[in-house]
Amino acid sequence: MQIKPRLAGAFLLSYPSMSTQQRFLQLNAMRIRRINIERMIKDAIFITLGVTAAAFGLKSFLLPSHFLDGGVMGISLLIHNQTNFDLSYLVVIINIPFIVIAYTQVSKSFAAKTLIAITLLAVLLAFVPFPFITSDKLLISFFGGFFLGLGIGLSIRGGSVIDGTEVLAIYTSRKTVLTVGDIILILNIVIFSVAAYLISIETALYAILTYLVASKTVDFVVHGIEEYISVMIVSEKSEEIKNAITKNMGRGVTVLQGKGGFGKRGHQEEDYDVIFSVITRLELQKLKTEVAKIDENAFMVENSVSDIKGGMIKKRPLQD
C-alpha cells in the first residue's frame, strides 16, 4: 500500500522516529552526567582545600598554644588539652553521632561527604607536618580562627561539614522550640564556661575571639563579599518604581500580581503590581531613596538572601 506524500508527512510529524527520540534522551543524559561530574569535581576541590586550611589553622596556630574554639571542634580541642588524647581520633569519634544524624535528617550524600571530609582532616592532623607560625596570643587567636573558619566554609561549599555543630543544631531545632542560632549559642556558652573553669578565664576569652573570627570567616566564604537582599514593593505607582530600579540602578525586577486586602484605609479590593527585586546590601539605601522619590507611602519588605542562582544577578549597564 502506498501512502500519499501529504499523509506521509502528517504521519512522520505525529510519530517522530525513535532514533530522534533516543538521540534527544542520550544528549539529555549526557548533559545531566556532565553537570553531576562538574559538581563532584567542584565539591572535591572545595572539601580538599577546606580540610587543608582547617588542619593548617589547628596545627600551626591553635594546637601548639593549647587554644580552643567553639562548636564540636572546640569540644575536641578541650578534651585534647585536658587528656592529651590524639586530636585526630577525637575529631572522628566526637563527630560520628553527628554524621549519623546527618544521614537520617539531611541526606545520604551529605553524610558520606562529611565522613570523607572529617576522615581526611584526621589524616592530615595525624601525618602531615605544618610549620609553627607565631607565639603571639592575639595572632594565634585571630589567624587560627580565620583558617579554621576558612576550612569550615569551603567544606560547606563542597556539600559537607567538618564540625557537626550545625547538624546538631538543625536536628535539635526540629525537636524543640529553640532556633538553630539559639542552640549554637547555648552550646558555645557551655564550652567556654567549662574552658574558663578547667583552664583559665583568659583562655576562654581567647577562645571566644577565635570562634567569632571563625564564624565571620565562614559567613564570608559561604555567602561571599556581596550580601544580597530581596525586596518586595507594593505601591500604586509600581510602573514608575519598576522603571527606576531597571533604569537608574541597573537591576532586574519581577512583577507579581497582587490583590488588595486590609491596610491603612481598611478593606481594599484594588489589584496591584508587586515589584520583586534582588540587590546588594550596599544598594539598599539607594533603592529606598529611589522609591521614596516616587511614593513615600510604598510598602517594602526586605529579606536576607543566603544564595542566588540564575536570573540577572550582575548589574547591567545603566541607560543614559
Steps between C-alpha positions, in 0.01 A plus 500: 500500500633843407459802726436833335776759562274729704382212717856375539614841626217507754594149608865600562397812693264301721748221567860622500759235436630311802857584402426872545340441840787278606748763387321765705493276808865416451601865476293585806657214694846618395419854615380376839808279532727795417330719761537226764869448416571875514321520834700206637829656389409837654391332824824301517710814448308699760517220757873440443584869529272536801648207690854620424422854622341367820794268570742790444307723740497228765859374478675831422306722742255348748652167604856615588363767733213287642236740366134410463210568266124465520273223376587133469858591406520694826389191693770296325767759581386525862517122551837490325642772726373330815587138417768533229298247297585511129290772334478310172307221676286743697390685186365176352355349819314811616360569152368144444161570671455808285581307183226254597259790557598645162431163337149483644403868499678656201605254227719199435731689266548780754585247771743319267679823406516602865652165597761534224582860601538418871709190424726702272537766770599231751760363258654844448509564875667165562757479223560835327741744670410868499740781600469686829418861410490723809476505878309830517166419661301758310638385164439136595141570596428708190673300229423165659133593488538638148651184350266275694199702384640500146520122512147461637361742242670332205379161623145632514540627143600144414183355650641375832600615849805435714327621814172334598363800690268608219369147454424471873336843502275417203396168652430650845309796357255255340434339838480814715379859483859627484644635177827384341670819620376449856638146514841597363517788748408277797753235397780755472413662833536158664833434324648838590377475860660157542822635346502792743452261794747230397772713342471876550274794426765640267498183292120512481510862384750418227281204405203735459711725275609198294140388463380846393771528235426147376126570490536819297745330264250219441231757415741678266599180317147357474309817414775695323600865514170636376211416727179501302164632614165413344248783499124498436335836435124562499397834357236657278791641298661162434572577133706808589685309773576217257647747251708666771651167610578384147618831354657681797646199684550249220330220692248247377146481634214251502143630498256297709124533495361606837152567633419751770393368839500704817715810550501854634182581314320189618390227261621548144406315185741663255754293311865604520821403326753387761863571408755235600873561464831375639774753579815517710490639852711794387227598251215481751507866601512611138195284427312651794585846373379420148173359637448795736538742208204331331281384789586574864215276616615194305499177701842326494606161636871410521649153548857375512586257221741217579563403138375580151538337162381589153314814402671836460730497803769724354413862438447598140633832366280792598302673230583859414 
